[in-house]
Amino acid sequence: MVSTLTPSGVQTASNQARPRRRRRSPYPLWFFAIPGLLFIVLFAIPTFASFYFSLTRWTLSTTEFIGLDNFILFFKEPTLVSGFTHTFIYAFLTSAAKVVLGMLLGVLLTSKIIGRGYLRSVVFFPVLVSTIGVGLTFKILLDPFNGLVNKTLAAVGITGPGWLTDPSLALYSVIGVDVWKGIGIATLIYIAGMVAIPQEYYEAAKVDGSTGRQMFFNITLPLLRPATTTVILLSLIGGLRSFDLIWAMTKGGPGFTSDVIASVIYKQYQAGFYGLSTAGNVVLFVVVAAIVVPMSIYFNRQEAPR
Amino acid sequence: MKHERRRSWIVGIIAILASIVIFLVPFAFIFLTASKTVKDAADLAFTLPTEWALFENISTVLQTNQFVVLRAFINSITLTVTSVIIMVVLAAMAGYILDRRKSRWNAIANFFVLAGLIVPPAVVPTIWVMQMLGLFKTMPGMILIEVTFGLSFCILLFKSFVSSIPRELDEAAIVDGAGPLRLFFSVILPLLKPVVVTVIVVQAVFVFNDFAGPLYFLPGNEGVTVQLTLYNFQSQTLNQWNLLFADILLITIPPLVMYMFFNRQIVAGMTSGAVKG
């Protein structure tokens, strides 16, 4: 309502001041021109072109139309299929962990404890550090024999596993590091959400004799819904596209046990299979769109009534 | 009350101890290993160096391979500064029009913005387009790529901030005879300062840390950026952990400095931009 009313209001105001002098809008559409051109040339055209090139055998200079062969290969070749499933595992586990841990840290860092400012900074700082730097550092820390983690475990009598060398564990170790690096954003979003909850709610609940736990489940948790939505959507988008950390830590190995779609795209590109690589891109596009778009519509609808 | 205060101390101390183990030890490890000699660093232990060699290591790192790291720093800084400046100007203009003028282009613009946030870029076709335009493997091409991929986030931030600026200001300027450019650059843009700072800081950190972008669109030794040197470095200087970590330390410093000076803006940008999702 407001948005439809204001422009006409502006119009009449300026018309009164200067009758019929200035017909041109003071908000020229050519301000969109350069961003629009960039979006179209470097984003929209490649995206549309990818649908065509994914159906070809492609060397950048020559294309040969081969129909759906790339996609068939993508879903038949076990090493490529595993990349597909790992992408889902990666995205869902990182999102879940970020929601749970982010909320816990958010509660902790908005409560009255000492060193709160320090704790907030230290939890957030890894977000800003180079992903490759973090990946390589943890690769060393998680070294099965010399790594600090396993040496510490050995000191208390536990034989640590080969975090990144054990095929059944590598993907989960990378997921752990991803959570370590990204938890700061989730925590920050939850803190912003909690600070926005009016204190009166808690005071009223306290007067009525609620316990801390009751207040958390009946006030904090429901009112944090928008924050949770944001954290889930952000970490899903990030998790499904994740590449840097995996590449720095395992390069998709050992074997193909920690490959995801993004790393498959890069490997096929490196090997010169441009058509197959682009097919991977199309698959990733469909996966991201198919998960994120319905989810954001669903969340938006849930929030609308309030 | 007394009970509550004691609890705040106990929980706080436990949290601080945990944060040291979980978050500070890795960074301390980077620093300590970067300060060791090759032999000292070889066993990857979390100990103080027997001999401090931090500055020697950093200068060795910078000189390796005909100053590749130094050149990478120059490239990264060029890339970051240029693309962030372009991004700020373009995104501020687009966000401003998107809020102020209701036209049928808005729907398309909004769609592009959301698509830019969600859709993963199609890598090889982008290279194909860049090759046709002669932009592949060039710094200007890489700058345009960073600008394009960063615009969505910035436009969202600017749009929501512009909506908080009263339209009466625009009207006053128009009545005084300001044209569209004058109106934007001398009236609106100065008012956007807080969000401009946020966008600059957040995007500078993102572009500086970008790895996949330069990996795909700016390959080769000529335009190497710092994130990639780290990568090359690790494969070339096997077992020279001290040098690898000196390099990691070097590329961690710029974001650290940013964080120390602009802590508040970064936090504001990350949350406000994120909540719009």
HADDOCK unambig.tbl for C-alpha pairs under 7 A between the chains (distance, minus, plus):
assign (segid A and resid 17 and name CA) (segid B and resid 175 and name CA) 7.00 0.50 0.50
assign (segid A and resid 26 and name CA) (segid B and resid 179 and name CA) 6.80 0.50 0.50
assign (segid A and resid 26 and name CA) (segid B and resid 180 and name CA) 4.99 0.50 0.50
assign (segid A and resid 27 and name CA) (segid B and resid 97 and name CA) 5.99 0.50 0.50
assign (segid A and resid 27 and name CA) (segid B and resid 101 and name CA) 6.29 0.50 0.50
assign (segid A and resid 27 and name CA) (segid B and resid 180 and name CA) 6.18 0.50 0.50
assign (segid A and resid 28 and name CA) (segid B and resid 180 and name CA) 6.83 0.50 0.50
assign (segid A and resid 31 and name CA) (segid B and resid 93 and name CA) 5.79 0.50 0.50
assign (segid A and resid 31 and name CA) (segid B and resid 94 and name CA) 5.97 0.50 0.50
assign (segid A and resid 32 and name CA) (segid B and resid 94 and name CA) 5.35 0.50 0.50
assign (segid A and resid 35 and name CA) (segid B and resid 90 and name CA) 6.29 0.50 0.50
assign (segid A and resid 38 and name CA) (segid B and resid 148 and name CA) 5.97 0.50 0.50
assign (segid A and resid 39 and name CA) (segid B and resid 148 and name CA) 6.07 0.50 0.50
assign (segid A and resid 42 and name CA) (segid B and resid 126 and name CA) 6.25 0.50 0.50
assign (segid A and resid 43 and name CA) (segid B and resid 121 and name CA) 6.77 0.50 0.50
assign (segid A and resid 46 and name CA) (segid B and resid 122 and name CA) 6.02 0.50 0.50
assign (segid A and resid 46 and name CA) (segid B and resid 125 and name CA) 4.81 0.50 0.50
assign (segid A and resid 46 and name CA) (segid B and resid 126 and name CA) 5.01 0.50 0.50
assign (segid A and resid 46 and name CA) (segid B and resid 129 and name CA) 6.90 0.50 0.50
assign (segid A and resid 47 and name CA) (segid B and resid 121 and name CA) 6.92 0.50 0.50
assign (segid A and resid 47 and name CA) (segid B and resid 122 and name CA) 5.50 0.50 0.50
assign (segid A and resid 49 and name CA) (segid B and resid 125 and name CA) 6.34 0.50 0.50
assign (segid A and resid 50 and name CA) (segid B and resid 122 and name CA) 6.37 0.50 0.50
assign (segid A and resid 50 and name CA) (segid B and resid 125 and name CA) 5.88 0.50 0.50
assign (segid A and resid 60 and name CA) (segid B and resid 128 and name CA) 6.56 0.50 0.50
assign (segid A and resid 112 and name CA) (segid B and resid 8 and name CA) 6.00 0.50 0.50
assign (segid A and resid 113 and name CA) (segid B and resid 8 and name CA) 4.34 0.50 0.50
assign (segid A and resid 113 and name CA) (segid B and resid 9 and name CA) 6.24 0.50 0.50
assign (segid A and resid 113 and name CA) (segid B and resid 11 and name CA) 6.60 0.50 0.50
assign (segid A and resid 113 and name CA) (segid B and resid 12 and name CA) 4.93 0.50 0.50
assign (segid A and resid 114 and name CA) (segid B and resid 8 and name CA) 6.27 0.50 0.50
assign (segid A and resid 114 and name CA) (segid B and resid 9 and name CA) 5.91 0.50 0.50
assign (segid A and resid 114 and name CA) (segid B and resid 12 and name CA) 4.92 0.50 0.50
assign (segid A and resid 115 and name CA) (segid B and resid 12 and name CA) 6.43 0.50 0.50
assign (segid A and resid 119 and name CA) (segid B and resid 16 and name CA) 6.83 0.50 0.50
assign (segid A and resid 122 and name CA) (segid B and resid 23 and name CA) 6.79 0.50 0.50
assign (segid A and resid 128 and name CA) (segid B and resid 205 and name CA) 6.62 0.50 0.50
assign (segid A and resid 128 and name CA) (segid B and resid 255 and name CA) 6.09 0.50 0.50
assign (segid A and resid 129 and name CA) (segid B and resid 252 and name CA) 5.91 0.50 0.50
assign (segid A and resid 129 and name CA) (segid B and resid 255 and name CA) 6.49 0.50 0.50
assign (segid A and resid 130 and name CA) (segid B and resid 209 and name CA) 5.03 0.50 0.50
assign (segid A and resid 130 and name CA) (segid B and resid 252 and name CA) 6.75 0.50 0.50
assign (segid A and resid 132 and name CA) (segid B and resid 227 and name CA) 6.85 0.50 0.50
assign (segid A and resid 133 and name CA) (segid B and resid 248 and name CA) 5.49 0.50 0.50
assign (segid A and resid 146 and name CA) (segid B and resid 43 and name CA) 6.59 0.50 0.50
assign (segid A and resid 146 and name CA) (segid B and resid 44 and name CA) 6.26 0.50 0.50
assign (segid A and resid 147 and name CA) (segid B and resid 44 and name CA) 6.68 0.50 0.50
assign (segid A and resid 148 and name CA) (segid B and resid 45 and name CA) 6.63 0.50 0.50
assign (segid A and resid 148 and name CA) (segid B and resid 46 and name CA) 6.82 0.50 0.50
assign (segid A and resid 188 and name CA) (segid B and resid 271 and name CA) 6.70 0.50 0.50
assign (segid A and resid 189 and name CA) (segid B and resid 271 and name CA) 5.49 0.50 0.50
assign (segid A and resid 230 and name CA) (segid B and resid 274 and name CA) 6.65 0.50 0.50
assign (segid A and resid 230 and name CA) (segid B and resid 275 and name CA) 5.90 0.50 0.50
assign (segid A and resid 230 and name CA) (segid B and resid 277 and name CA) 6.21 0.50 0.50
assign (segid A and resid 237 and name CA) (segid B and resid 118 and name CA) 6.57 0.50 0.50
assign (segid A and resid 241 and name CA) (segid B and resid 120 and name CA) 6.85 0.50 0.50
assign (segid A and resid 244 and name CA) (segid B and resid 211 and name CA) 6.69 0.50 0.50
assign (segid A and resid 244 and name CA) (segid B and resid 212 and name CA) 6.67 0.50 0.50
assign (segid A and resid 274 and name CA) (segid B and resid 124 and name CA) 6.55 0.50 0.50
assign (segid A and resid 278 and name CA) (segid B and resid 122 and name CA) 6.88 0.50 0.50
assign (segid A and resid 278 and name CA) (segid B and resid 124 and name CA) 6.33 0.50 0.50
assign (segid A and resid 281 and name CA) (segid B and resid 122 and name CA) 5.73 0.50 0.50
assign (segid A and resid 285 and name CA) (segid B and resid 119 and name CA) 6.10 0.50 0.50
assign (segid A and resid 285 and name CA) (segid B and resid 120 and name CA) 6.16 0.50 0.50
